[in-house]
Each structure stands twice: as structure tokens, then as C-alpha cells.
Amino acid sequence: MIVPPPRLPFFVYGTLRPGEPNHDLYLRGRTAAEEPARLTGAVLYDGPGYPYAVEEPGGVVRGELVTALPEAYDALLAELDRLEEYVPGDARSLYERAARRTVRADGAGVRAWVYLAAPRVAARLRAHGTRVPGGDWAGRRGRPLS
């Protein structure tokens, strides 16, 4: 029997954040809540038009915690997996979807789905990538910081 993944909120840190191009395409009208949050133990690297989060002790990534509407959850999860080129068990995936602890602005910890750079991508970024200062991809481009 296949067990479905838990219905966790999503931690978004790149093109799915408010004001970014994929927010309206994927999230508008499908969320119950969106609030500033951070992911500790990770850093951001620039990608080709989007960032990658790479796990690293002591790092912080800034973004939003997005809670999907219950009726939109299953379709949204599938669409975000496609957007992030994540296929469970496929070594060619660019990202891996992982449950990680995030921290809301009020200090409360919340487990959420996070798309992290897949191992081969993370290794390449650690060796040759450009880190995003401060862990805020939108903020580094002049958008308001979360």
C-alpha cells in the first residue's frame, strides 16, 4: 500500500514568493495563508533565473510559509513537483522535496515541504556556485525582505 505524503505547508524562497512570476501562476487563489518564515540550516545559491536552497549548518534562507487550501492541496503538490522538476527516486531531478522545520516570524516552528537542491546539483553549487548574500533571493534583487 502506498502511503500519501503528509499535507504540510510549503516553504517557498524563490519564484513562488509574492511578487515573483510563479506566485500568481501557481498559488493565487489556492492558499489559505502566506506568512514570512525562515529555514535554518540552509543557504541559497543563484540558479538560472531561480535559486537553489542547499543544506548547510548555520545558514538561513528567508521566504514564505504557504498553507494551501485543503481542496487545492493534492493538485498543487503535483504541480509544484513538476515545476521544481522533482520526481521521487529519479537521480535527474533538480530538486528534492523534503520535510524540514521552518520558523515563522513569531518564532513558532512549523514542519513544511521545502524543495532543496538535489545532491548532484548541491555538490556543483558548493564547488562553483554563487551564494545569495543574506539568504533572501527576492531581497537581493531589491524586493522587500521578509
RAKA-V175809 format. One line per field, one symbol per residue. psi: psi as a letter, one per 30 degrees, with the letter a starting at -180 (. if undefined). A space follows every 10 residues. Layout:
psi: ???
This chain:
psi: kkklllillk jkgcfflkfl efeeeefkgg kfkkkkllkl gllkkkaigl lkkkkkkflk kkakjkjkke ffeeeeeeee eeeghkjkfj ffkelkkkkl klklfgfkkk klkkjlklee eeeeeeeglj kjkfgjeeef gglkk.
